[in-house]
Amino acid sequence: MKKTILITGAGSGIGLDTAWALAARGHQVIATTFDQAQADALRVQAQSRGVALQVFKLDITSAADRQQIAALELDVLINNAGIGESGSLAEVDVDRIRRVFEVNLFATLELTQLALRGMIERRRGTVLFVSSVAGRVPVPFLMPYSMSKFALSAAGAGLRTELKQLRCNVHAALIEPGAIHTGFNQSMTDSKYAWMGPQSYFASQVARLKAEEARTFGLLEARSTRSIVAQIVKAAEARKPRLRYVAPWIQGFGVRLARIFGV
Ligand SMILES: NC(=O)c1ccc[n+]([C@@H]2O[C@H](COP(=O)([O-])OP(=O)(O)OC[C@H]3O[C@@H](n4cnc5c(N)ncnc54)[C@H](OP(=O)(O)O)[C@@H]3O)[C@@H](O)[C@H]2O)c1
């Protein structure tokens, strides 16, 4: 069945590739972007590829932008927009953590509530939350981000149970990507070096941290978004999506092991 699917943060990375994949499968895709420039560029790209995409700017932290979705009859909302932030919890400015929660959790929830109104009324719909494997195991020096994804995964799982009790045929599910090379991880890990001066507890370890991060992500990151996009498509098309969709599978397996061993 062809569905009307809105995706946030579709100006780049996983969101953009998901928009192309869903459109190729014949769905009516509404690809929304953080800013107007991304929306204009995406519209041009869609035209030149001959792909029917509806595109508009939706900064999920803007109430006015969010309001645009109130009138849409969505079958699926894909909450993909997200930001990263790094630094040790021992010293990171808590306002930086607030900003991450504002986007990754609070704005995401506000948008979801708007979409849910129509879905519950029509007794049909799916909300997907693009969380992270970093929402299953705490990641040192990425905790501002990791905590926001823990909270998002908890929110998605809790909402799923609540919706079940409404028996309204509206579902919530989690998408949990492992490390994927989109540039997101590099910007996130680098963000802390903008403020970690000589006063940082970790000042003498910066060179080691940078080398470790480059090595870890170099080894870990999937080179393409293909596996996670396939999972998002599966979840969006499912009549009753399961709770979690994880990719690449090897990273999902690693997370399960880490949890068994109490990381
Ligand atoms: N790549 C990974 O390894 C990985 C792993 C686990 C989970 N994830 C999650 O996957 C999702 C997509 O990440 P990605 O890797 O594809 O990185 P990305 O290309 O940076 O995608 C994130 C998108 O969200 C947009 N965005 C940021 N703030 C927004 C806002 N307030 N309103 C609307 N859009 C906003 C960004 O716009 P700008 O580009 O203009 O900032 C960007 O287009 C994120 O939720 C991320 O946490 C990624």
The ligand as an SDF file (V2000), in Angstrom:
LIG
                    3D

 48 52  0  0  0  0  0  0  0  0999 V2000
   25.5160    8.8180   11.2300 N   0  0  0  0  0  0  0  0  0  0  0  0
   25.5100    8.0370   12.3040 C   0  0  0  0  0  0  0  0  0  0  0  0
   26.4950    7.3290   12.6180 O   0  0  0  0  0  0  0  0  0  0  0  0
   24.2810    7.9640   13.1610 C   0  0  0  0  0  0  0  0  0  0  0  0
   24.2550    6.9320   14.1310 C   0  0  0  0  0  0  0  0  0  0  0  0
   23.1400    6.8280   14.9440 C   0  0  0  0  0  0  0  0  0  0  0  0
   22.0780    7.6940   14.7980 C   0  0  0  0  0  0  0  0  0  0  0  0
   22.1360    8.6890   13.8560 N   0  0  0  0  0  0  0  0  0  0  0  0
   20.9840    9.5740   13.7630 C   0  0  0  0  0  0  0  0  0  0  0  0
   20.4990    9.5890   12.4560 O   0  0  0  0  0  0  0  0  0  0  0  0
   19.8680   10.8380   12.1870 C   0  0  0  0  0  0  0  0  0  0  0  0
   20.4300   11.4040   10.8940 C   0  0  0  0  0  0  0  0  0  0  0  0
   21.8200   11.6230   11.0590 O   0  0  0  0  0  0  0  0  0  0  0  0
   22.8580   11.6530    9.8210 P   0  0  0  0  0  0  0  0  0  0  0  0
   23.9790   10.7640   10.1780 O   0  0  0  0  0  0  0  0  0  0  0  0
   22.1390   11.4470    8.5500 O   0  0  0  0  0  0  0  0  0  0  0  0
   23.4430   13.1340    9.9590 O   0  0  0  0  0  0  0  0  0  0  0  0
   22.9910   14.4840    9.2240 P   0  0  0  0  0  0  0  0  0  0  0  0
   23.2700   14.3750    7.7780 O   0  0  0  0  0  0  0  0  0  0  0  0
   23.6210   15.6020    9.9860 O   0  0  0  0  0  0  0  0  0  0  0  0
   21.4100   14.4840    9.4390 O   0  0  0  0  0  0  0  0  0  0  0  0
   20.7550   15.2080   10.4210 C   0  0  0  0  0  0  0  0  0  0  0  0
   19.8150   16.1560    9.7410 C   0  0  0  0  0  0  0  0  0  0  0  0
   18.9940   16.8010   10.7160 O   0  0  0  0  0  0  0  0  0  0  0  0
   18.9630   18.1690   10.3850 C   0  0  0  0  0  0  0  0  0  0  0  0
   18.5920   18.9850   11.5340 N   0  0  0  0  0  0  0  0  0  0  0  0
   19.3450   19.4010   12.5830 C   0  0  0  0  0  0  0  0  0  0  0  0
   18.6130   20.1670   13.4140 N   0  0  0  0  0  0  0  0  0  0  0  0
   17.3650   20.2350   12.8760 C   0  0  0  0  0  0  0  0  0  0  0  0
   16.1740   20.8830   13.2420 C   0  0  0  0  0  0  0  0  0  0  0  0
   16.1040   21.6640   14.3370 N   0  0  0  0  0  0  0  0  0  0  0  0
   15.0790   20.7470   12.4510 N   0  0  0  0  0  0  0  0  0  0  0  0
   15.1470   19.9980   11.3370 C   0  0  0  0  0  0  0  0  0  0  0  0
   16.2470   19.3740   10.9140 N   0  0  0  0  0  0  0  0  0  0  0  0
   17.3510   19.4880   11.6860 C   0  0  0  0  0  0  0  0  0  0  0  0
   20.3570   18.4750    9.8880 C   0  0  0  0  0  0  0  0  0  0  0  0
   20.4020   19.7150    9.1920 O   0  0  0  0  0  0  0  0  0  0  0  0
   21.8550   20.4380    9.0360 P   0  0  0  0  0  0  0  0  0  0  0  0
   22.6440   19.5400    8.1640 O   0  0  0  0  0  0  0  0  0  0  0  0
   21.5530   21.7430    8.4300 O   0  0  0  0  0  0  0  0  0  0  0  0
   22.4040   20.5430   10.4190 O   0  0  0  0  0  0  0  0  0  0  0  0
   20.5930   17.2690    9.0010 C   0  0  0  0  0  0  0  0  0  0  0  0
   20.0520   17.4630    7.7110 O   0  0  0  0  0  0  0  0  0  0  0  0
   20.1460   11.7330   13.4160 C   0  0  0  0  0  0  0  0  0  0  0  0
   19.0210   11.7240   14.2640 O   0  0  0  0  0  0  0  0  0  0  0  0
   21.3000   11.0280   14.0970 C   0  0  0  0  0  0  0  0  0  0  0  0
   21.3160   11.2580   15.4820 O   0  0  0  0  0  0  0  0  0  0  0  0
   23.2060    8.8390   13.0340 C   0  0  0  0  0  0  0  0  0  0  0  0
  1  2  1  0
  2  3  2  0
  2  4  1  0
  4  5  1  0
  4 48  2  0
  5  6  2  0
  6  7  1  0
  7  8  2  0
  8  9  1  0
  8 48  1  0
  9 10  1  0
  9 46  1  0
 10 11  1  0
 11 12  1  0
 11 44  1  0
 12 13  1  0
 13 14  1  0
 14 15  2  0
 14 16  1  0
 14 17  1  0
 17 18  1  0
 18 19  2  0
 18 20  1  0
 18 21  1  0
 21 22  1  0
 22 23  1  0
 23 24  1  0
 23 42  1  0
 24 25  1  0
 25 26  1  0
 25 36  1  0
 26 27  1  0
 26 35  1  0
 27 28  2  0
 28 29  1  0
 29 30  1  0
 29 35  2  0
 30 31  1  0
 30 32  2  0
 32 33  1  0
 33 34  2  0
 34 35  1  0
 36 37  1  0
 36 42  1  0
 37 38  1  0
 38 39  2  0
 38 40  1  0
 38 41  1  0
 42 43  1  0
 44 45  1  0
 44 46  1  0
 46 47  1  0
M  CHG  2   8   1  16  -1
M  END
$$$$
